[in-house]
């Protein structure tokens, strides 16, 4: 929108570089071009402002495919006005000389023209396409058809309009149909995900099995080696026992031989000693017997009284030493009685 200021009955317009301004004064063209700035009187001036920048028109319309399915087409058309003079004569781009705002709605009219033209070509191509094909390749085909149709539309150049680009954002079916179409794909994706999960689990199980087998093989090998170790230890212990037994046998044999030799030596010594002792004892016995015989021969002719006296003397020699003798009255009485009896019986004998 143009910038208009007021000064003492005059108006000053300052346009933008992207706006083409046409000023007619009293039916004659006084100013024509973009980005103008001039003074004018509102009572005699007729102003038109035509935008010459690129503009984008977003459009959404419904179409039906060959299998009678409704689809929503979302597209964007980029256009610009290349001939502002022609556009100003075909559409109402006049502005209020006091406010600078459009008196009509030229851009809406231009948008309706572009939308209806694009929709016509889109409907034409979708009416011969199934829903599945439209969802797969419909965006490209509809874009090409709309671009070609707008380029070939004679009304647009006659209005001074040039289409710069056409973009089709999406082709979307109804929500129920879209959910129905998504179901097989989701099921397939879910199946693939489940398959991947199962394969991953299978791989994990296989790895666990391999690890378990390796552990079992390791345990078996360890048990086998332990068995070999036990056998080797038994062999070593048996060999050590045999060697100890052999050593003990050798040592016992040597000890037995030494004992035998010692016993033989001691036996010979004992025999000799016994013989010597027997000889000495025999000689002592013979000497004692000879002495006893001689003693007996000496005392054969001695009387009995003398023998009693010798016996008493010999007994007195062998008695222990007596320091004192205590004679009680009873003993003395008995001795006296015996002596008395002896004295009385003496003469009788």
C-alpha positions as CSV (number, residue, x, y, z in Angstrom):
1,X,0.0,0.0,0.0
2,X,1.3,3.5,-1.0
3,X,2.4,5.9,1.7
4,X,0.3,9.1,1.3
5,X,0.7,12.3,3.4
6,X,-1.4,15.5,3.4
7,X,-0.1,19.1,3.0
8,X,-2.6,22.0,2.6
9,X,-4.9,20.4,0.2
10,X,-2.1,18.5,-1.6
11,X,-1.3,14.9,-1.3
12,X,2.1,13.3,-1.5
13,X,2.5,9.7,-2.6
14,X,5.6,7.7,-2.0
15,X,5.6,4.2,-3.6
16,X,7.6,1.1,-2.9
17,X,10.1,-0.4,-5.4
18,X,7.9,-3.4,-5.8
19,X,4.7,-1.4,-6.6
20,X,4.0,0.0,-10.0
21,X,2.0,3.2,-9.6
22,X,0.0,4.8,-12.4
23,X,-1.2,8.4,-12.0
24,X,-3.9,9.8,-14.3
25,X,-4.7,13.5,-14.0
26,X,-7.8,14.6,-15.9
27,X,-7.7,11.5,-17.9
28,X,-4.1,11.7,-18.9
29,X,-1.3,9.6,-17.7
30,X,1.0,11.8,-15.5
31,X,3.2,9.2,-13.7
32,X,3.8,5.6,-14.5
33,X,6.4,3.4,-12.9
34,X,7.6,1.6,-9.8
35,X,8.9,3.4,-6.7
36,X,7.6,6.8,-7.7
37,X,7.2,9.8,-5.4
38,X,5.1,12.9,-6.4
39,X,2.6,15.5,-5.3
40,X,-1.0,15.5,-6.6
41,X,-4.5,16.8,-5.9
42,X,-7.0,14.2,-4.8
43,X,-9.9,15.8,-6.7
44,X,-8.2,15.5,-10.1
45,X,-6.0,12.4,-9.6
46,X,-6.8,8.7,-10.4
47,X,-4.2,6.3,-8.9
48,X,-3.5,2.7,-9.5
49,X,-1.0,0.5,-7.6
50,X,0.0,-2.8,-9.2
51,X,2.4,-5.1,-7.2
52,X,5.2,-6.4,-9.4
53,X,7.0,-8.6,-6.9
54,X,6.7,-12.4,-6.9
55,X,3.8,-13.6,-5.0
56,X,2.8,-17.1,-3.8
57,X,-0.7,-18.4,-3.9
58,X,-1.5,-21.4,-1.7
59,X,-4.5,-23.4,-2.8
60,X,-6.3,-26.4,-1.6
61,X,-9.1,-28.2,-3.5
62,X,-10.7,-31.6,-3.7
63,X,-10.7,-34.0,-6.6
64,X,-12.0,-37.4,-7.4
65,X,-9.9,-40.3,-8.8
66,X,-11.0,-42.8,-11.4
67,X,-12.0,-45.3,-8.7
68,X,-14.3,-42.6,-7.1
69,X,-12.0,-41.7,-4.2
70,X,-11.9,-38.2,-3.0
71,X,-8.4,-36.7,-2.6
72,X,-7.3,-33.3,-1.3
73,X,-4.7,-31.4,-3.4
74,X,-2.4,-29.0,-1.7
75,X,-0.4,-26.8,-4.1
76,X,1.4,-23.5,-4.3
77,X,1.6,-21.3,-7.4
78,X,4.3,-18.5,-7.6
79,X,3.4,-15.7,-10.1
80,X,4.1,-12.1,-10.8
81,X,2.5,-9.3,-12.9
82,X,4.9,-8.6,-15.8
83,X,2.7,-6.0,-17.5
84,X,1.2,-3.7,-14.9
85,X,-0.5,-1.5,-17.5
86,X,-2.5,-4.4,-18.9
87,X,-3.2,-5.7,-15.4
88,X,-4.5,-2.3,-14.3
89,X,-6.8,-2.2,-17.3
90,X,-8.1,-5.8,-16.7
91,X,-8.4,-5.7,-13.0
92,X,-9.3,-3.0,-10.5
93,X,-6.0,-1.9,-8.9
94,X,-7.2,1.6,-8.2
95,X,-6.4,3.1,-4.7
96,X,-8.0,5.8,-2.6
97,X,-6.1,9.1,-3.2
98,X,-6.5,10.0,0.5
99,X,-5.7,6.7,2.2
100,X,-3.7,4.7,-0.4
101,X,-5.8,1.5,0.0
102,X,-7.3,-0.5,-2.8
103,X,-10.8,0.2,-3.6
104,X,-11.5,-3.4,-4.7
105,X,-9.9,-6.8,-4.2
106,X,-7.7,-7.3,-7.3
107,X,-5.4,-9.9,-5.7
108,X,-8.4,-12.0,-4.7
109,X,-9.7,-11.9,-8.2
110,X,-6.3,-12.9,-9.5
111,X,-6.0,-15.7,-7.0
112,X,-9.5,-17.1,-7.9
113,X,-8.4,-17.0,-11.6
114,X,-5.2,-19.0,-10.9
115,X,-6.9,-21.4,-8.5
116,X,-9.7,-22.3,-10.8
117,X,-7.4,-22.7,-13.7
118,X,-5.0,-25.0,-11.7
119,X,-7.9,-26.9,-10.3
120,X,-9.4,-27.6,-13.7
121,X,-6.1,-29.2,-14.9
122,X,-5.6,-31.1,-11.7
123,X,-9.1,-32.5,-11.8
124,X,-8.6,-33.5,-15.4
125,X,-5.5,-35.6,-14.7
126,X,-6.8,-37.1,-11.4
127,X,-10.1,-38.2,-13.0
128,X,-8.1,-40.7,-15.2
129,X,-5.8,-41.9,-12.3
130,X,-6.6,-44.5,-9.6
131,X,-6.1,-43.6,-6.0
132,X,-3.1,-45.9,-5.6
133,X,-1.4,-44.5,-8.7
134,X,-2.2,-40.9,-7.6
135,X,-0.6,-41.5,-4.2
136,X,2.5,-43.0,-5.8
137,X,3.1,-40.7,-8.8
138,X,0.2,-38.2,-8.6
139,X,2.3,-35.4,-7.2
140,X,4.6,-35.2,-10.1
141,X,1.9,-35.7,-12.8
142,X,-0.4,-33.1,-11.2
143,X,2.4,-30.6,-10.9
144,X,3.4,-31.0,-14.5
145,X,-0.2,-30.8,-15.7
146,X,-0.9,-27.7,-13.7
147,X,2.3,-26.0,-14.8
148,X,1.6,-26.9,-18.4
149,X,-2.0,-25.8,-18.2
150,X,-1.2,-22.4,-16.6
151,X,1.5,-21.8,-19.2
152,X,-0.9,-22.5,-22.0
153,X,-3.8,-20.6,-20.5
154,X,-4.4,-17.5,-22.8
155,X,-6.2,-15.5,-20.2
156,X,-3.1,-15.1,-18.0
157,X,-0.9,-13.4,-20.5
158,X,-3.9,-11.3,-21.5
159,X,-4.1,-10.1,-17.9
160,X,-0.4,-9.4,-17.7
161,X,0.4,-12.4,-15.4
162,X,3.3,-14.8,-15.6
163,X,3.5,-18.1,-13.7
164,X,7.0,-18.5,-12.2
165,X,6.7,-21.9,-10.5
166,X,4.1,-24.6,-9.5
167,X,4.6,-26.8,-6.5
168,X,2.2,-29.6,-5.4
169,X,2.7,-30.2,-1.7
170,X,0.6,-33.3,-1.1
171,X,-2.2,-35.5,-2.4
172,X,-4.1,-36.9,0.6
173,X,-7.2,-39.2,0.6
174,X,-9.9,-39.0,3.1
175,X,-8.9,-39.9,6.7
176,X,-10.8,-43.3,6.7
177,X,-9.2,-44.3,3.4
178,X,-5.8,-43.1,4.5
179,X,-6.0,-45.2,7.7
180,X,-7.1,-48.2,5.6
181,X,-4.2,-47.7,3.2
182,X,-1.8,-47.3,6.1
183,X,-2.9,-50.5,7.7
184,X,-1.1,-53.0,5.3
185,X,2.0,-50.9,5.3
186,X,2.0,-50.7,9.1
187,X,1.4,-54.4,9.3
188,X,4.2,-55.1,6.9
189,X,6.5,-52.7,8.8
190,X,5.4,-54.4,12.0
191,X,6.1,-57.8,10.5
192,X,9.5,-56.7,9.4
193,X,10.2,-55.3,12.8
194,X,9.0,-58.5,14.4
195,X,11.2,-60.5,12.0
196,X,14.1,-58.3,12.8
197,X,13.4,-58.8,16.5
198,X,13.1,-62.6,16.1
199,X,16.3,-62.7,14.0
200,X,18.1,-60.6,16.7
201,X,16.8,-63.0,19.4
202,X,17.8,-66.0,17.3
203,X,21.2,-64.5,16.8
204,X,21.4,-63.8,20.6
205,X,20.2,-67.4,21.3
206,X,22.8,-68.8,18.9
207,X,25.5,-66.8,20.5
208,X,24.4,-67.9,23.9
209,X,24.4,-71.5,22.7
210,X,27.8,-71.1,21.2
211,X,29.1,-69.5,24.5
212,X,27.5,-72.4,26.5
213,X,29.0,-74.9,24.2
214,X,32.4,-73.3,24.5
215,X,32.0,-73.2,28.3
216,X,31.0,-76.9,28.3
217,X,33.9,-77.8,26.1
218,X,36.2,-75.9,28.4
219,X,34.7,-77.7,31.4
220,X,35.1,-81.1,29.6
221,X,38.7,-80.3,28.7
222,X,39.4,-79.1,32.3
223,X,37.8,-82.2,33.7
224,X,39.9,-84.4,31.3
225,X,43.1,-82.5,32.3
226,X,42.1,-82.9,36.0
227,X,41.7,-86.6,35.4
228,X,45.1,-86.8,33.8
229,X,46.5,-84.8,36.7
230,X,44.9,-87.2,39.2
231,X,46.2,-90.2,37.2
232,X,49.7,-88.6,37.1
233,X,49.5,-87.8,40.8
234,X,48.5,-91.4,41.5
235,X,51.3,-92.7,39.3
236,X,53.8,-90.4,41.0
237,X,52.5,-91.4,44.5
238,X,52.6,-95.1,43.6
239,X,56.1,-94.7,42.2
240,X,57.1,-92.7,45.3
241,X,55.6,-95.4,47.5
242,X,57.4,-98.1,45.6
243,X,60.6,-96.2,45.8
244,X,60.1,-95.6,49.5
245,X,59.2,-99.3,49.9
246,X,62.3,-100.3,48.0
247,X,64.4,-98.0,50.1
248,X,62.7,-99.3,53.3
249,X,63.3,-102.8,52.1
250,X,67.0,-102.1,51.4
251,X,67.3,-100.3,54.7
252,X,65.5,-103.1,56.5
253,X,67.7,-105.7,54.8
254,X,70.8,-103.8,55.8
255,X,69.5,-103.3,59.3
256,X,68.6,-107.0,59.5
257,X,72.0,-108.0,58.2
258,X,73.6,-105.6,60.7
259,X,71.4,-107.0,63.5
260,X,72.3,-110.6,62.4
261,X,75.9,-109.7,62.4
262,X,75.6,-108.0,65.8
263,X,73.5,-110.9,67.1
264,X,76.1,-113.4,65.8
265,X,78.9,-111.4,67.3
266,X,77.0,-110.9,70.6
267,X,76.0,-114.6,70.5
268,X,79.5,-115.7,70.2
269,X,80.6,-113.3,73.0
270,X,77.7,-114.5,75.1
271,X,78.5,-118.1,74.5
272,X,82.1,-117.5,75.3
273,X,81.1,-115.5,78.4
274,X,78.6,-118.2,79.4
275,X,81.2,-120.8,78.9
276,X,83.7,-118.7,81.0
277,X,81.1,-118.1,83.7
278,X,80.1,-121.8,83.7
279,X,83.7,-122.8,83.9
280,X,84.3,-120.3,86.8
281,X,81.1,-121.4,88.5
282,X,82.1,-125.0,88.1
283,X,85.5,-124.3,89.5
284,X,84.0,-122.2,92.4
285,X,81.6,-125.1,93.1
286,X,84.3,-127.6,93.0
287,X,86.4,-125.5,95.3
288,X,83.4,-125.0,97.7
289,X,82.7,-128.7,97.5
290,X,86.3,-129.5,98.2
291,X,86.4,-127.1,101.1
292,X,83.1,-128.4,102.5
293,X,84.4,-131.9,102.1
294,X,87.6,-131.0,103.8
295,X,85.6,-129.1,106.6
296,X,83.4,-132.2,107.0
297,X,86.4,-134.4,107.2
298,X,88.0,-132.2,109.8
299,X,84.9,-132.2,112.0
300,X,84.1,-135.9,111.6
301,X,86.1,-136.8,114.7
302,X,85.0,-133.9,116.9
303,X,82.5,-134.5,119.6
304,X,79.0,-133.0,119.7
305,X,79.7,-130.5,122.4
306,X,82.5,-129.1,120.5
307,X,80.4,-128.8,117.4
308,X,77.7,-127.0,119.4
309,X,80.3,-124.6,120.7
310,X,81.6,-123.9,117.2
311,X,78.1,-123.5,116.0
312,X,77.3,-121.0,118.7
313,X,80.6,-119.1,118.0
314,X,79.8,-119.0,114.3
315,X,76.3,-117.8,115.1
316,X,77.6,-115.1,117.4
317,X,80.0,-114.0,114.6
318,X,77.1,-113.5,112.3
319,X,74.7,-111.8,114.8
320,X,74.4,-108.0,114.6
321,X,76.0,-105.8,117.2
322,X,74.0,-105.6,120.5
323,X,74.6,-102.5,122.6
324,X,72.2,-103.2,125.4
325,X,69.9,-106.0,126.5
326,X,66.8,-105.4,128.6
327,X,65.5,-108.4,130.5
328,X,62.0,-108.1,131.8
329,X,60.8,-109.9,135.0
330,X,58.7,-112.2,133.0
331,X,61.7,-113.3,130.8
332,X,63.9,-113.6,133.8
333,X,61.3,-115.6,135.6
334,X,61.0,-118.0,132.7
335,X,64.8,-118.3,132.3
336,X,65.2,-119.0,136.0
337,X,62.5,-121.6,135.8
338,X,64.2,-123.2,132.9
339,X,67.5,-123.1,134.6
340,X,65.9,-124.6,137.7
341,X,64.4,-127.4,135.7
342,X,67.7,-128.0,134.1
343,X,69.5,-128.2,137.3
344,X,66.9,-130.6,138.7
345,X,67.1,-132.9,135.9
346,X,70.9,-132.9,135.5
347,X,71.7,-135.5,138.0
348,X,69.0,-137.8,136.8
349,X,70.7,-138.0,133.5
